[in-house]
Amino acid sequence: MFFRADANSQIGWGHIVRSMALADMLIEDKNSVFECVFLVQNPSLVLQNQIKEKFELIILQESTNFLEEAHFIAKSYLQDNSIIVLDHYQIQTDYQRIIKQNSNSKIVCIDDMHDWHFVADVVINHAEGLKKTDYSCEPYTKLCLGAEYALLRKPFLEAAKQKREINKIENAFICFGGSDIYNLTKTAIDSCLNVDKLKQINVVLGSASLFYQEILELCKQNDKIILHQNLSAQQMCKLMKHSDIAIAPASSISYEILSTGLIWLGGYYVDNQLSIYRGFENNLTIDLQDLKIDLENKIINGFDKLFLLSSFATAKAIDGYSSKRLLELF
């Protein structure tokens, strides 16, 4: 079984994270027959090590000719009983057709855009609020839509099954993913530093962060800020459980936030987050809308609203059983 995804400072790590989450689900069962192989262009050393902890890695030649790549993968790796999972914005209809025409493999697409026609056998989009009519696809394509198919790693699936109560807000969690091109992380940190009641600010940066040195300097100047990088799923889940409130976009990280029951201040800053944002809008504790606009004031005002409350309700939009559903599907 093959997974085709990439990660870097431009596209972030979301594609790889959710693909690895799905692979984890499929090998977790003791009766699993799946062997998961990742096909990745130019992976960083950090990414190579993360994948190799559990899965096989094949490093593809770096290229922007994705249709040529599709022919190469179909010829070199795919067999009649293969399954290939595609999670990539450059892998669209023609790429899928080449795989179909040159192998008898099953195709699964992980999607969050629904912007092109699908010839895949299965499409997974874990955003809420989507309808089958939102998709252009073949009659045989099975659409798996909504949070019941949440692509989460095991610690978060387990956390989703547990109850959580938050009685006070002291520890903040900030994460804007691996491609925080607007350096919203710094804006969120500056906002939190203006909230006296916060005792600790946990900041998670991707290994490809363009602003690592700037954030590191901030951490050196204030011992409230603790910087985290290259966390395992277990470590990330533990950090979220230790935190009370999260400031993060409606991306893959939002599923982890909801599974661990954090108070969530969130919004969007790129188009591919809009689908998840609209689906989870009612699950946001404080809706920050477009994160590129006046973020610092919106965060501070959000804290002001929260501190007026005597209790803090958090959303549990994830039930923790998506692995069972996906395993049955595969």
C-alpha positions in Angstrom: 0.0 0.0 0.0 1.5 3.3 -1.1 1.0 6.9 0.2 2.0 9.8 -2.0 2.4 13.1 -0.1 5.0 15.9 0.4 5.8 18.3 3.1 7.9 21.5 3.1 7.8 25.2 4.3 5.5 26.2 1.4 2.8 23.5 1.6 3.2 22.7 5.3 3.1 19.3 7.0 -0.7 18.7 7.0 -0.7 16.3 4.0 2.0 14.1 5.5 0.5 14.2 9.0 -2.9 13.0 8.0 -1.5 10.4 5.6 0.7 9.0 8.4 -2.4 9.1 10.7 -4.3 7.0 8.2 -1.4 4.6 7.8 -1.2 4.3 11.6 -4.9 3.3 11.7 -4.4 0.7 9.1 -1.5 -1.1 10.7 -2.7 -0.7 14.3 -5.1 -3.7 14.0 -3.4 -6.9 15.0 -4.9 -8.6 12.0 -3.8 -5.9 9.6 -2.5 -7.1 6.2 -1.2 -3.7 5.1 2.4 -2.7 4.6 2.6 1.0 4.2 5.2 2.7 1.9 5.5 6.4 1.6 6.5 8.0 -1.7 7.9 11.5 -1.0 9.8 14.1 -3.0 12.9 15.6 -1.3 11.9 14.9 2.3 13.9 16.6 5.0 16.0 14.5 7.4 13.5 15.1 10.2 10.6 13.9 7.9 12.7 10.9 6.8 13.3 9.8 10.4 9.6 10.3 11.3 8.4 8.1 8.5 11.0 5.4 9.0 10.0 4.9 12.6 7.0 2.9 11.4 6.9 2.8 7.6 9.1 2.3 4.5 10.2 5.4 2.6 10.9 5.8 -1.1 12.4 9.1 -2.0 11.2 10.3 -5.4 13.2 12.4 -7.8 12.3 16.0 -7.3 10.1 17.2 -10.2 7.2 19.4 -11.2 6.1 17.1 -13.9 3.6 15.2 -11.9 2.0 13.4 -14.9 5.4 11.9 -15.7 5.7 10.9 -12.1 2.3 9.1 -12.3 3.6 7.0 -15.2 6.8 6.2 -13.3 4.9 5.2 -10.1 2.4 3.0 -12.0 5.2 1.3 -13.8 7.7 0.9 -11.0 5.7 0.2 -7.9 2.0 -0.6 -8.4 0.6 -4.1 -8.8 -2.9 -5.4 -9.5 -3.7 -5.6 -5.7 -2.1 -2.3 -4.7 -3.8 0.6 -3.0 -2.3 4.1 -3.5 -3.4 7.0 -1.3 -2.9 10.4 -2.9 -2.8 13.6 -0.7 -1.4 16.4 -2.8 -2.8 19.6 -4.5 -0.8 18.9 -7.7 -2.2 15.4 -8.0 -5.5 15.9 -9.8 -7.7 14.2 -12.4 -5.1 13.4 -15.0 -2.7 11.9 -12.5 -5.5 9.7 -11.2 -6.4 8.6 -14.7 -2.8 7.6 -15.5 -2.8 5.4 -12.4 -6.1 3.9 -13.4 -5.1 3.3 -17.0 -1.7 1.8 -16.2 -2.5 -0.4 -13.2 -5.4 -2.2 -11.6 -4.7 -0.4 -8.3 -7.3 1.1 -6.1 -7.0 4.9 -5.6 -7.9 6.7 -2.4 -7.7 10.5 -2.4 -7.4 12.6 0.8 -8.9 15.9 -0.1 -9.9 19.3 1.4 -10.6 21.3 -1.8 -13.1 19.4 -4.0 -11.9 21.6 -6.9 -11.5 19.0 -9.6 -13.0 15.8 -10.9 -12.1 12.6 -9.1 -11.8 9.2 -10.8 -10.5 7.7 -7.5 -12.3 4.7 -5.9 -12.6 6.6 -2.5 -12.3 10.2 -1.5 -11.8 11.1 2.2 -12.6 14.7 3.3 -13.0 14.9 7.1 -14.4 18.5 6.9 -17.9 18.8 8.4 -20.8 20.2 6.4 -20.0 18.8 3.0 -22.5 17.2 0.7 -21.9 14.5 -1.9 -23.2 17.0 -4.5 -20.2 19.2 -3.7 -18.1 16.7 -5.6 -17.5 15.9 -9.2 -16.6 12.2 -9.4 -17.3 8.9 -11.1 -20.5 6.9 -10.2 -18.3 4.3 -8.5 -16.4 6.8 -6.3 -17.2 6.3 -2.6 -17.3 9.7 -0.7 -16.3 9.5 3.0 -17.2 13.0 4.3 -17.2 14.5 7.8 -15.5 14.2 11.1 -16.6 10.6 11.5 -13.6 9.9 9.2 -11.2 12.2 11.1 -7.6 11.4 10.2 -6.1 11.4 13.6 -3.1 9.6 15.2 -3.7 7.1 17.9 -3.1 9.3 21.0 -5.7 11.8 19.8 -8.3 9.1 19.0 -7.9 7.9 22.5 -8.1 11.4 23.9 -11.4 12.0 22.0 -13.0 9.2 23.9 -12.2 10.8 27.3 -14.1 13.6 29.1 -12.4 16.8 30.0 -13.3 19.8 32.1 -11.3 23.1 32.0 -11.9 25.3 35.1 -9.3 28.0 34.5 -7.1 29.3 31.7 -3.4 29.4 32.6 -1.5 27.6 29.8 -1.8 28.5 26.2 -1.0 26.4 23.1 0.0 28.1 19.8 0.5 26.3 16.6 0.1 27.6 13.0 1.5 24.5 11.2 4.7 24.0 9.2 4.1 26.7 6.7 3.2 29.8 8.8 4.1 32.1 5.9 2.7 35.2 7.7 4.5 34.5 11.0 1.1 34.5 12.8 2.9 32.6 15.5 4.7 35.7 16.6 1.5 37.8 16.6 -0.2 35.2 18.8 2.7 35.1 21.2 2.7 38.9 21.5 -1.0 38.8 22.2 -0.6 36.1 24.9 2.2 38.1 26.6 -0.4 40.9 27.1 -2.6 38.5 29.1 -1.4 38.6 32.7 -3.4 35.5 33.8 -1.4 33.2 31.5 1.4 31.4 33.2 2.8 29.5 30.3 2.8 29.8 26.5 3.5 26.6 24.6 4.6 27.3 21.1 4.9 24.5 18.5 6.9 25.2 15.4 7.4 23.0 12.3 10.9 21.9 11.5 10.7 23.9 8.2 9.6 27.1 10.0 10.9 30.3 8.2 10.8 32.2 11.5 12.5 29.8 13.9 15.3 32.2 14.9 12.9 35.1 15.5 10.7 32.9 17.7 13.7 31.5 19.5 14.9 35.0 20.4 11.4 35.7 21.9 11.7 32.6 24.0 15.1 33.7 25.4 13.6 37.0 26.4 10.6 35.7 28.3 10.6 32.5 30.4 6.8 32.2 30.0 7.3 31.0 26.4 8.3 27.4 25.8 9.3 26.4 22.3 8.6 22.9 21.0 9.7 21.2 17.8 9.5 17.8 16.1 7.1 16.4 18.7 5.8 12.8 18.3 2.0 12.3 18.4 2.3 11.2 22.0 4.2 14.3 23.0 1.9 16.6 21.1 -1.2 15.1 22.7 0.4 15.3 26.2 1.2 19.0 25.5 -2.3 19.8 24.5 -3.7 18.0 27.5 -1.4 20.2 29.7 -2.7 23.3 28.0 -6.0 25.0 28.5 -6.5 27.1 25.4 -5.4 26.8 21.8 -4.7 29.5 19.2 -4.5 27.7 15.8 -6.0 27.7 12.3 -8.8 25.4 11.0 -6.3 22.9 9.5 -5.2 19.4 10.5 -4.2 20.7 13.9 -7.9 21.6 14.7 -8.9 18.0 14.8 -6.3 17.3 17.4 -7.4 20.4 19.4 -11.0 19.2 19.3 -10.1 15.7 20.3 -8.2 16.9 23.4 -11.0 19.2 24.5 -9.1 22.5 24.4 -10.8 25.9 24.4 -10.2 27.0 20.8 -9.5 30.4 19.4 -9.3 29.8 15.7 -9.9 30.9 12.1 -8.3 30.6 8.7 -5.4 32.2 6.7 -5.3 30.3 3.4 -8.1 29.1 1.1 -7.6 25.4 1.8 -8.6 25.9 5.4 -12.0 27.4 4.6 -13.7 24.0 4.2 -12.7 22.9 7.7 -13.3 26.4 9.1 -16.9 26.4 7.8 -17.5 22.9 9.1 -16.2 23.6 12.5 -17.4 27.2 12.9 -19.9 26.3 15.6 -17.2 24.4 17.5 -14.9 27.4 17.8 -15.0 28.9 21.3 -13.9 32.2 19.9 -14.1 32.7 16.1 -11.2 34.8 14.9 -12.3 34.6 11.3 -9.5 35.7 8.9 -6.3 35.4 10.9 -4.4 37.8 8.7 -6.6 40.7 9.8 -6.1 42.4 13.2 -5.1 39.1 14.9 -3.5 40.6 18.0 -6.5 42.6 19.0 -8.9 39.8 18.2 -7.0 37.4 20.5 -6.8 39.9 23.4 -10.5 40.6 23.0 -11.2 36.8 22.9 -9.4 36.4 26.3 -11.3 39.3 27.8 -14.6 37.6 26.8 -13.5 34.2 28.2 -12.4 35.7 31.6 -15.9 37.1 32.1 -17.2 33.5 32.1 -17.5 31.4 35.2 -17.1 28.1 33.3 -15.6 27.2 29.9 -17.5 24.9 27.5 -15.4 23.0 24.9 -16.5 21.2 21.8 -16.2 17.4 21.4 -16.8 17.1 17.7 -14.6 14.0 17.3 -15.8 10.7 18.7 -12.5 8.8 18.4 -13.8 5.9 16.3 -12.8 6.9 12.8 -10.0 4.3 12.8 -12.7 1.5 13.0 -14.7 3.0 10.2 -11.6 3.5 7.9 -10.2 0.1 8.6 -13.5 -1.5 7.6 -13.6 0.6 4.5 -10.1 -0.4 3.4 
